[in-house]
Amino acid sequence: MEGIIISIKEDVQELLLLAKSLGYKIKKIFVQKREGTTPCYIGEGKLKEIKEYVCENNISIAFVNDSLRPSQWYNLEKNLGIIVYDRIRLILEIFASRAKRREAKLQVQLAKLRYERPFVRELFHRIKEGERPGFLGGGEYVVADYYEMMKRQMKKIKEELRKIEEERALKRMARKERGFYLVSIAGYTNAGKSSLLNFLTDANVVVEEKLFSTLSTKTMRINRKDNIPILLTDTVGFIKDLPHWLIDAFHSTLEEIALADAIILLADITDDVETLKDKIFTALKEIYHIKRDTNIVVALNKIDLINDNEVDKKRRILEEILERRCIPISAKTGENMESLLNELYKNLPKISHLEIVLPNDANSFISWLYENTDVIDFSSNGFTRIRVDCSERLREKIMGKCRKLGGEVRVLGY
């Protein structure tokens, strides 16, 4: 399908990418720089120019680089005679096309209903005033029935999402009891979160160079020689200027950030510095909205795509602005991944260092220690002596298991 973009701001690059990601071909971009909007979003002269272009070029859809008020959307569709998507509706359509799992589909459906509600109210208002809109144009009662149906659907979806959320909470509780640290990967859309998850966990998540390719979370254990038990979760990507009702629709997904022990904030270092800053601050704003006090490790991804001098220059600029260390990495090649993990370990809750003395017949417990802790040293001479690093959550469990076997545990201070 061929469409156009309408904007009162010069920067339309992101909207262009959003439209193209749904398969639309953008024939022309109309920009009218102005401080405020009109009842038709743009001025009369520009509206007339766009209408002539639409008629002469068989255009079927217009994308507006803003959130439209319901009245503005109605006036634009009426004057142009084509479908009009504002920025939020376009993002919702992308969400709908990406949603695969049941929870993601329910979240998108709820968000679309929340979005449509004020627009249906606008149609109801127009019909009462004697106008005959095309959408739901059957009359006042058709629109009223549709509005009531939307409310019933929203209530039902919220209840289904609540049940899924309860199931996830039980899983999280079990993981914490087993001593796992929980780490979430967050960042602007298309920063490479799924690629990082794949590299660190062998998750085999499908990676696509598309905006919002991940709408459902995936949790996997970090697959490393140092066996500090960490579960890594990728999350839905952020994007600027989203209304909070839309973010809240993905509450259960973003809750992974709220409950994480630490967060890896991923950014695409191939962006120019201003875009990088904008995207990082957008992500930080949303993270702090979800969880005010949290440990954040900033990673600059895709260093395999630019030269070392550019990487170093951008890293230094961002470290000065953010007043924190930024780790340049490549989730594709694995470059600097050890540096990222070392920085992550520093930001996790305190790690316990234990020395355990066991009778020599404790083989199953020793195997368990190798699976769930980072074994630093092991010796066996009449009895077994083993030094491990583990999460504080796991320390009490280890002490209890050890006492049952007739062993001893000493907490080391190093």
C-alpha positions, 0 to 999 in steps of 0.5 A: 500500500502507498501512503504519505506522512504528515508532520509539523516537525522536521524529524520524521525518520522514526515514523518513516521506519515505523510505516516501512516496518509494516510494509507501507511505501511512503510516496511523499512527506508533507511537513508544515513547521508550526508551534501548535495544531489546528482542528485538522492538525495542519493549516487549510493551505497545506490541507488543500495541497495534501488533498490534491496530491492524494486524489492525483496519486491514488494514495490510500493512507496517511500517517501523522507524526503525532498523537491526534485528538479524536476530533482532529482524526475525524476532520482529517479523514473527512477532508482527505477521504482516506484512512488516517493513522496517528503515531500511536495507532501505527505503533499499535498496528505494529504490536498487533503484527508482532504479537505471537504468544497469548499474553502479548496478543491480549496486551495488544488487544487491551491497548487497542481498545483503550486507544479506540475508546475516545474515538468511538465517543467522538463518532457518537458525538458526531452522530448526535449532531446529525453527521453520518461518519463512515466508520460505524455509520449505522447510527447512534445505537450501533455506536453505543452498542459497540462502546458497551462491547468494548467495555465488556471486552476490556474487563474480560481481557484484564481478568485473563491477564491477571491470571497469567500474571499470577502464574508468572509471579509463582515462577519468579518466587520459585526462582528466587527461592532457588537462589537465582539473581534476576536480570532484565535487558531493557532499552530502546526498540531494535537495540539488540536485546534478543541478540544479547539474550541469545549470546549469553544464554544460547536461547535461540530467540529469532532475531529480526531487524525490525522495530518491536520484534519482541513483545513477549518476555523470554527468560533463560539462565546465563550459560557461563563457566562461572556458575553464579546463578543468573536468569536473564530476561529480554523485555519489550523495547521502549520508544519515545512519547508513548502515553502511559496508558499504552505502557501500562497495557504491558505492565505484566511484561515490564514487571520483569524490570520492576523485580530485577536485581539489576538491569542491562540498559542496551543502546545502539552505538551506530546511532549518532550521539544526539539520537543515542542520548535521546534513546538512552534518556527515553529508556531511563525515564521509563525504567525509573517510572517502573522502578526508582531505585535500581542497579543499571549497567549501560551497554553500547551494542553493535561495535562490530559495525563502526570503527574503534575511534568512533566507539571510543569517542561516543563512549567517552561522551556518554560516560560524561553525560550519564556519569557512569561507566558504559561498556561497548559490546557486540552481541553478534561477535561477543566482543567485550562480553566479559567486561559486561559480565564483570560490571554486571556482577558488581551491580548485583546484590552482595555475593557470599563467599563460603568455605564448606567442609563435607564428609567424602560421601556427599557427592550429590550435594557437591554436584548440586554446588557445581550446578548452582554456585561458582566453585572457586576451589576443591580438594579432597583428603579424608574429607572434602573442602570446597570454596564457592561464590553464591547469591545471598539468597542461596547461602542459607539453603547451602548452610541447611543442606550442609548441616544435614550432611554433618558438614561445616560452613564458614563465611569468608570475608574476601 
